Amino acid sequence: MIRGAAVEITQEEIDRRVEVRIARQVVLTRDDPLRLSVVIDEAALWRQVGSKDIMKAQLAHLLKIARLPRVTIQVISYASGAHPGGTGPFAVLKFSDPADPEAVYVENIAGELFVEEPEEVEPFLIAFQRLVGVALSPTDSIAMIAEMARL
């Protein structure tokens, strides 16, 4: 996935990005796991990156994560049509300390961007709530992913 980026990057940078992504997953299974709510476009689940076996393993891993108690995964099906996530992926970061305001993380071709000003964060919060509203339920999403993993 990282090799498919729009810009050429070194093997060292690819290794660094993989390490960061793997390290981020630990927060889901530690003693006090973070809460994670994800909305995934169905197209992302069908896009084959690597072999069929790799894709099946990825879907199986996604199912394993989706079944964790503090994780919610929803899929926006093709039938949903246009939706607020069509402009690209983003992550809303919420913190347990009320003194820490919500922020948004956006990764794109130009690099990484953190949005922290409340008036700039608000459209992302609205977009995420709309995505949750048009996505399949968590139960139906898991069933869809499980079916795809069997193909």
C-alpha positions in Angstrom: 0.0 0.0 0.0 2.8 2.4 0.9 4.7 1.6 -2.2 1.7 2.6 -4.3 2.0 6.2 -3.0 2.1 9.1 -5.6 5.7 10.0 -4.7 8.9 7.9 -4.6 10.0 7.1 -1.1 13.0 5.2 0.2 12.9 1.7 1.6 13.9 3.3 5.0 10.8 5.5 4.8 8.6 2.6 3.9 9.9 0.6 6.9 9.4 3.6 9.2 5.8 4.0 8.1 5.1 0.3 8.5 6.6 0.4 12.0 4.4 3.3 12.9 1.2 1.6 11.7 2.0 -1.6 13.5 2.8 0.4 16.7 -0.5 2.2 16.5 -2.4 -1.1 16.6 -1.1 -2.0 20.1 -3.4 0.7 21.6 -6.4 -1.5 20.8 -5.2 -4.5 22.8 -3.4 -3.0 25.8 -4.8 -3.2 29.3 -6.7 0.1 28.9 -7.5 0.1 25.1 -8.5 3.1 23.2 -12.0 3.4 21.7 -11.9 3.2 17.9 -14.8 3.9 15.5 -14.0 3.4 11.9 -16.1 3.9 8.7 -14.6 2.2 5.6 -15.8 2.6 2.1 -16.6 -0.8 0.5 -14.3 0.0 -2.4 -11.3 0.0 0.0 -12.2 -3.6 1.0 -12.4 -4.8 -2.6 -9.2 -3.0 -3.8 -6.7 -5.8 -4.1 -3.3 -4.9 -2.7 -1.0 -7.9 -2.9 -2.1 -11.4 -3.6 -5.6 -12.9 -2.9 -4.1 -14.6 0.1 -2.7 -11.3 1.5 -6.2 -9.8 1.0 -7.9 -12.6 2.8 -5.4 -12.3 5.7 -6.1 -8.5 5.8 -9.8 -9.1 5.9 -9.4 -11.7 8.6 -7.4 -9.3 10.6 -10.0 -6.6 10.2 -12.6 -9.1 11.5 -10.5 -9.9 14.5 -10.1 -6.2 15.3 -13.8 -5.5 14.7 -14.7 -8.0 17.4 -12.7 -6.2 20.1 -15.0 -4.7 22.7 -14.0 -1.1 22.2 -13.9 -1.2 18.4 -16.7 -0.4 16.0 -16.3 -0.9 12.3 -18.9 0.1 9.8 -18.8 -0.2 6.0 -20.3 2.3 3.6 -21.8 0.1 0.8 -21.7 0.9 -2.8 -25.5 1.3 -2.6 -25.0 4.4 -0.4 -23.9 6.5 -3.3 -22.1 9.8 -2.7 -21.1 10.4 0.9 -19.1 12.9 3.0 -16.0 10.7 2.9 -15.7 11.1 -0.8 -13.1 13.8 -0.5 -10.6 11.5 1.3 -9.8 9.8 4.6 -9.5 11.6 7.9 -9.2 10.6 11.6 -11.0 12.4 14.4 -9.0 12.3 17.6 -10.9 12.7 20.9 -9.2 12.8 24.2 -10.3 11.7 27.7 -9.1 15.0 29.2 -11.8 17.7 28.5 -8.9 20.3 28.4 -7.7 18.6 25.3 -9.9 19.7 22.4 -10.8 17.3 19.5 -8.4 17.3 16.6 -8.3 15.8 13.1 -5.5 14.0 11.4 -5.4 14.0 7.6 -2.8 12.1 5.6 -2.4 13.0 1.9 0.1 13.3 -0.9 1.6 16.5 0.6 2.2 14.8 3.9 0.4 14.8 7.3 -1.9 17.6 8.6 -3.3 18.1 12.1 -6.4 20.3 12.3 -6.9 21.7 15.7 -8.9 24.9 15.5 -12.4 24.2 16.6 -14.0 25.9 13.7 -11.9 23.8 11.3 -12.5 20.6 13.2 -16.3 21.0 13.2 -16.9 20.1 9.5 -15.0 16.9 10.1 -17.1 16.0 13.1 -20.3 16.6 11.1 -19.0 14.6 8.2 -18.1 11.6 10.5 -21.6 11.6 12.0 -23.1 11.6 8.5 -20.8 8.7 7.5 -21.9 6.7 10.5 -25.5 7.4 9.5 -25.2 6.2 6.0 -23.0 3.2 6.7 -24.1 -0.3 7.4 -24.6 -1.3 11.0 -21.6 -2.8 12.8 -23.3 -6.2 12.6 -24.0 -6.0 8.9 -20.6 -4.6 8.3 -18.9 -7.6 10.0 -21.1 -9.9 8.0 -20.1 -8.2 4.7 -16.4 -8.4 5.6 -16.7 -12.0 6.6 -18.4 -12.9 3.3 -15.6 -11.1 1.4 -13.0 -13.0 3.3 -14.5 -16.3 2.2 -14.4 -15.4 -1.5 
